[in-house]
């Protein structure tokens, strides 16, 4: 028996589907809104969630980040009554198990459910994470856990792996982890810097050459393909390869055979291929900048590393881990940290990702090696300024929210500290910043207290969210870290008030 959660605002669908699921022997909970679903998600800890896209309080897919972070990380099956091809694509990219369109039959419901439960059981039976060699990979976020799951899967095969992510996210670390956990761990891990491969010498560098093959070839030299025999060949920044070099790679990847420059016979190399890039190879292929056939060979397994700004919970363990390593390297006593120090780190967007964080920590340590405890004042000025601005924005937003609620709740307060409330209507988007809503009169007197209070709170919410997104540059992950709101809740509020995101 599995624990299921059905989030759908259609009462008839909940009732009929619930009976079907009960007959299958499962225990099902029901929610009509996203908020109810969030509550049950943490209380019931379901194995599978059936999720509608169009809910009264928001778009169902905005729940996906929270579902990914929930206890036991349930599988998600989207069930919607609207034909929405874009929604189907977003659902799959967000990690949904399947996408079903209403009306559904018991048979159409049973198959994806049984497959999702089979997959879940297989995941639970896999080798424990503790046995993975993950040198240098630090993190507790769900995003990093998902990437490590893929590392474990990739390590059990010789399939090609493509590691994607922004510069500084640790792509080579994950490539090394795949090698270290594979059957090839005792052989070479050969790194090819694709951005630095000279076209005029590419065949000599990759294939090697024999003595006398060209001027200066005074002895035989093995190429990188030969050095990788029995091990792993890591193509770093493969998106930088020129079309001519892409063709050279493809020919060798097809059968592992190549000919050293000046040699009479071909050689064979049995290597495992792992590639990394910070570019979108799919878009490059569409535009003719990358070969489709090479891309197909690279992406048997794809590991997409998240930027540091999307996993702020990893900043603290990363900082502690790297600072301890730095102290050991420079023979400096271990440092202590204030909580405000970690708060300042979390408020910064880290465009250079983990690499920038590590470089910042090293610069701090060398400048303040005699300080036993690190505080925000020890951080570089740009990071401190960003943290102060983020904190000020959050405090001002909270103060305005309290002001709006307080003004609405006082029956004797007829004006703001600066004067009377402006005579504006209830249009939330048009409210003056910092002003409480004007009192609306209805036949027989003032409007109802509850209606006025609701409008005041909505205006305060709107002002805070607008200022929050301005401060975060429109970045929802950054705004979530500053405000303390979960990404899904923040998306709901932004959609409610029509505020843009990116």
Buried (B, 14 or more C-beta within 10 A) or exposed (E): EBBBBBBBBBEEBBEBBBEBBEEBEBBBBBBBBBBBBBEBBEEBEBBBBBBBBBBEBBBBBBBBBBBBBBEEBBBBBBBBBEEBEEBBEBBEEBBBBBBBBBEBEBEBBBEBBEBBBEEBEEEEEEEEEEEBEBEBBBBEBBBBBBBBBBBBBBBEBBEBBBBBBBEBBBBBBBBBBBBBBBEBBEBBBBBBEBEEBEEEEBBBBBBBBBEEBEEEBEEBBBBBBBBBBBBBBBBBBBBBBEEEBBEBBBEBBEEBEBBBBBBEEEBEBEBBBBBBBBBEBEEBBEEEBBBEEBBEBBBBBBBEBBBBBBBBBBBBBBBBBBBEBBBEEEEBEEBEBBEBBBBBBBBBBBEBBBBBBBEBBBEBBEEBBEBEEBBBEBBEEEBBEBBEEBBEBBEBBEEBBEBBBEBBEEEEEEEBEEEEBEEBEBEBEEBEEBBBBBEEEEEEEEBEEEEBBBBBBBBBBBBBBBBBBEBBEBBBBBBBBBBEBBBBBBBBBBBBBEBEEE
